[in-house]
Amino acid sequence: MYCQLTGRKQVPDLNWYFAFNMFRLVGILQGIRGRLREGNATGEHAAEMAARTPDYAQTAWEYALRAGA
């Protein structure tokens, strides 16, 4: 839909963008895990989000490999 709306034929290296953003999200989740460990996490779903960190990191790595890492 993005390409259609912007008149592009494709987005090159899309796996690179997915990997970058997934690793960025994993960094944020690591911060949540740290706050949980320290006992000062404020989010109601902090533990649930922190538990997703390993799976999201694996997904990020898979995108990175597809991007040529």
Buried (B, 14 or more C-beta within 10 A) or exposed (E): EEEEEEEEEEEEEEBBEBBBEBBEBBEEBEEBBEBBEEEEBEEEEBEEBBBBBEEBBEBBBBBBEBBEE
